[in-house]
Amino acid sequence: MYEYFNGKLAYKAPTHVVIDVSGIGYYVHISLYTFSQIKDQENCKLFISLQVREDSYTLYGFATEGEKKLFENLISVSGIGPNTGRMILSSNTPDEIQSAIVNGQVALIQKIKGIGPKTAQRLILELQDKLKKQGVETLSTTIQSQSVPDEALSALVMLGFNKVAAEKVLNTILKTESNLSVEDMIKLALKRL
């Protein structure tokens, strides 16, 4: 429902912020990692995950789109709710957490408050392959920093095309045409896929 909020930070704490967007103050739960990224800012952009429960609508905000994606992967695991997901992201950086899951480091994940041995193993079992397929670059990419080919690749993958096949087609297009817009690159790729 919400992708991100961009506004003035009316209140900051290590666990939550109030972000003023066009005169409306949103109470948003954050991780310690996000707090460390935004603590010196007056205005910021937070990527939002809305969690709906029987008795509440809760907003969780993240400094990067990669952290938001990792959070949503974490809470997709049975037994890990939004608060535990936020605790996991507060314990280490998103890169360290993703690396621990991909490399099967049960001991590192078990050190996180609220995560026992069975939950740590389930987390690794359910997310290891998924995070390997997504790759480490999913944590560091943001909409602003993507190059034209990366943006075209993201769009093709979202449309349901195989990432490897789409990359091959885009690389072929780049060899002949180097100054294409994202839209033109996607159109050419769609003709070849």
Secondary structure, 3 states (H helix, E strand, C coil): CCCEEEEEEEEECCCEEEEEECCEEEEEEECHHHHHHHCCCCEEEEEEEEEEECCEEEEEEECCHHHHHHHHHHHCCCCCCHHHHHHHHHHCCHHHHHHHHHCCCHHHHHCCCCCCHHHHHHHHHHHHHHHHHHCCHHHHCCCCCCCHHHHHHHHHHHCCCCHHHHHHHHHHHHHHCCCCCHHHHHHHHHHHC
